[in-house]
Amino acid sequence: MPLGLDLPRSIPMDASRMDLRVARDVINDHTGRCIRAFSAGYGDIFILEAELRAILQGFGLARRMGLVDLWIETDSTLAVHCILRGGGPWVIQSILRRIRYLLSFD
């Protein structure tokens, strides 16, 4: 089946590795087939910040690929809470603003 841009994509995010703060993520199509994979090292930062950076990076990559109907998956309830309801330490506020900006187009 050809890949259409109006079908949901899944981006599972996980940046919670305690030792390296590394995000290893994939962008899948609606059938679960991998479209693109990426990874990033964030250095010595808080886990919440790493989770949010991974979400922002995956979201930005999907947008640059022209993907518009996205489903973002994360195992961080705190990250979801901060995105949807605000709050959190000051170091994540600029990341949250950028994520919300990208979400405002949906």
C-alpha positions in Angstrom: 0.0 0.0 0.0 1.5 3.4 -0.9 2.3 5.7 2.0 -0.2 8.6 2.1 0.5 11.7 4.1 -3.0 11.8 5.7 -2.6 8.5 7.6 -1.6 8.5 11.3 2.1 8.0 12.1 3.4 6.7 15.4 6.5 8.2 17.0 7.4 6.2 20.2 9.7 8.4 22.3 12.0 7.1 25.0 14.9 9.2 26.4 14.9 7.8 29.9 18.1 5.7 29.8 19.7 6.7 33.1 23.3 6.2 31.9 23.5 8.2 28.7 20.3 10.3 28.3 20.0 8.9 24.8 16.9 9.0 22.7 16.3 6.2 20.2 13.1 6.8 18.3 11.4 5.7 15.1 8.6 7.1 13.0 6.2 4.4 11.8 3.4 4.5 9.3 -0.2 3.4 10.2 0.8 -0.2 9.7 3.8 -0.1 12.0 6.4 -0.1 9.2 9.4 2.0 10.1 9.7 5.2 7.9 12.6 6.8 9.7 14.7 6.1 12.8 16.9 8.5 14.6 18.9 8.8 17.8 20.4 11.7 19.8 22.6 12.0 22.9 21.7 14.8 25.3 24.5 14.6 27.8 24.0 15.2 31.5 20.5 16.6 31.7 17.3 15.7 33.7 15.3 12.8 32.4 12.2 15.0 31.9 14.2 17.4 29.8 15.6 14.5 27.7 12.1 13.1 27.2 10.8 16.5 26.0 13.8 17.0 23.8 13.1 13.6 22.2 9.5 14.5 21.6 10.4 17.9 20.1 13.1 16.3 17.9 10.8 13.5 16.6 7.9 16.0 16.1 10.1 18.4 14.2 11.6 15.6 12.0 8.1 14.3 11.2 7.0 17.8 10.2 10.0 18.3 8.0 9.2 15.0 6.3 5.7 16.5 5.5 3.9 14.2 7.9 0.8 16.0 9.3 -1.4 13.4 11.1 0.8 12.3 14.0 0.4 10.0 17.1 3.2 10.6 19.6 3.9 7.9 22.1 5.9 8.3 25.3 6.2 6.4 28.6 6.6 9.6 30.5 3.3 10.7 32.1 5.1 13.7 33.6 6.2 14.9 30.1 2.6 14.5 28.8 1.3 16.4 31.9 3.8 19.3 31.3 2.9 19.6 27.6 -0.9 19.5 28.2 -1.2 21.4 31.5 2.0 23.4 31.9 4.3 23.5 34.9 7.6 22.0 35.4 11.1 23.5 36.1 12.2 26.6 34.2 14.8 24.6 32.2 12.1 22.9 30.2 9.8 25.9 29.5 11.4 26.8 26.2 11.1 23.2 25.0 7.5 23.1 26.1 6.8 26.4 24.2 8.2 24.9 21.0 6.3 21.6 21.4 3.0 23.6 22.0 3.8 25.8 19.0 4.1 22.7 16.7 0.9 21.2 18.3 -1.0 24.4 17.6 -1.0 23.5 13.9 -3.1 20.4 14.5 
